[in-house]
Amino acid sequence: MRFERVLVVGAGQMGAGIAQVMAASGRRVLLHDTAPGAVEKGLAAMGKSLEKLAAKGAPDDPAEVLARVEPVEELMDADLMVEAVVEDAAVKQDIFRRADAALGPEAVLASNTSSIPIASLAEVTGRPERVIGMHFFNPVPVMTLVEVVRAPETSDETVREIVELSGELGKTAAKVNDFPGFVSNRLLMPLINEAAYAVQDGVAEAEAIDTIAKLGFNHPMGPLALADLIGLDTCVSIMEVLRDGLGDAKYEPCLLLREHVAAGRLGRKTGAGFYDYR
């Protein structure tokens, strides 16, 4: 399947990025979000991203790419749905249930979830063989990895089609099996959590911890700055999925992470987290 018509559900940072790369590949994109003004903000973010890429020599014409993105007020038929909403299993299941009714029987239903088991989304549909994880990385237009997550009932054909699509988007697909946190967050979240503990325990300030990670481990970004970019609320949610799904208390979110979230310090999106962006 060529996936000429793609429905992206969620117009936030990740959803807008996914819509952008889909449209830049020549596909028609339907962008849906129930939050007031979310689609407009997503389109504005796409415009800024495309202009920056064009200034760096990217061949895509920003106006032409944006013209291929159509805001829609409800779920509509498409060859592929990519869900990119809040990391909440119940919310995602509701979307998959409704998408199963709205999209044709051959359509693939994919989730950009970074931790929630794909099988839990597939089970609310009548097409578990056509449900898959398509986990992009932030910022989507720049990062080249897509974690392709296969649930127990996902068909070989669906995996092959999504791997091929990833390549057409200029991405590299890494195939993984359906476990909480998959590979990426099973590795990353304990690092972020331990970095938060190091701040909480007074081992070092956030800037020193990130400097050690960047210069000592050759990481492009320190774990605390990365947590701010991801969103500290999202980090806590992923840690909880890992803890509950794997049944291991070592994934319990650090108290400092919970305190930041309770105070509304979620990272870049609110202007403050481990660092102040205001």
C-alpha positions, 0 to 999 in steps of 0.5 A, spaced: 500 500 500 502 506 498 499 510 503 497 516 499 492 519 504 494 519 511 490 521 517 494 524 523 490 525 530 494 530 534 497 536 532 501 537 538 509 537 537 509 530 535 503 530 531 505 536 527 512 533 525 509 527 523 504 531 519 510 535 516 514 529 514 508 525 511 506 532 507 513 533 505 513 526 502 508 528 497 502 525 501 495 528 502 495 529 510 488 530 514 490 533 521 485 532 526 485 535 534 479 536 538 483 541 542 481 548 540 486 552 536 491 546 536 491 545 529 492 552 527 498 552 532 500 545 529 500 548 522 504 555 524 509 550 527 510 546 521 511 553 517 516 555 522 520 548 521 519 548 513 522 555 513 528 553 517 529 547 513 528 551 507 534 556 509 538 550 510 537 548 503 532 543 504 528 542 497 521 542 499 517 548 498 514 550 505 507 553 501 507 546 497 508 542 503 503 546 507 498 546 502 497 538 502 495 538 509 488 539 510 485 540 517 479 536 519 474 536 525 473 529 525 476 522 524 475 521 516 477 515 511 484 514 509 490 509 508 493 510 514 492 513 521 498 515 525 495 517 532 500 522 536 496 524 542 497 524 550 500 518 553 494 515 556 492 508 554 484 510 555 485 516 550 488 512 545 484 506 545 478 511 544 481 514 538 483 507 535 476 504 537 473 510 533 478 510 527 476 502 526 469 504 524 471 510 520 477 508 516 476 502 511 478 495 512 485 495 509 487 501 512 493 501 517 492 504 524 499 506 527 500 509 534 506 514 535 506 512 543 513 511 546 511 506 551 504 503 551 503 496 549 500 496 542 496 490 543 492 494 548 490 498 542 489 493 537 484 489 542 479 495 541 479 494 534 476 489 529 483 489 525 489 487 530 493 485 524 493 492 521 495 495 528 502 497 529 507 502 533 510 507 529 514 511 534 517 517 531 523 521 535 523 529 536 524 533 532 520 529 527 523 532 521 530 532 523 531 525 527 531 519 522 529 514 527 522 510 527 521 505 532 516 500 528 513 496 534 510 489 532 504 487 537 503 479 537 497 479 532 501 484 527 501 481 520 508 481 516 505 485 511 503 491 515 510 491 518 513 490 511 509 496 509 510 501 515 518 499 514 517 501 507 513 507 508 519 509 513 524 509 508 520 513 503 520 518 509 527 518 509 527 515 516 531 508 518 526 503 521 528 499 527 523 493 528 522 491 535 517 487 539 511 489 543 513 490 550 512 496 555 517 502 553 519 498 547 527 499 546 528 506 546 524 508 553 526 502 556 534 505 555 532 512 556 527 513 562 532 510 567 537 514 565 533 521 566 530 518 572 537 517 575 539 524 573 533 527 576 535 523 583 542 526 582 539 533 582 535 531 588 540 528 592 545 534 591 550 530 587 550 536 582 546 541 579 542 540 572 547 543 568 553 539 571 550 533 570 548 534 563 555 537 561 558 530 564 553 526 559 555 531 553 562 531 554 563 524 557 558 520 554 558 524 547 551 525 548 548 531 543 544 533 549 544 532 556 538 527 560 535 533 564 535 538 558 532 532 554 527 531 559 525 538 558 524 537 551 520 531 551 516 534 557 516 532 564 509 529 565 510 525 559 517 522 562 513 520 568 507 517 564 512 513 561 516 511 567 509 509 570 508 504 564 514 501 565 513 500 572 506 497 571 508 493 565 514 490 567 512 489 574 519 492 577 519 498 582 526 500 579 522 504 574 518 508 579 519 516 577 523 520 582 520 524 587 523 531 584 520 529 577 513 528 580 514 535 584 516 538 578 510 536 574 505 537 580 507 544 580 506 545 572 514 545 571 513 541 565 519 543 561 520 547 554 512 547 553 511 551 559 517 555 560 520 551 566 523 544 568 530 543 570 531 549 566 528 556 565 526 557 558 522 564 560 
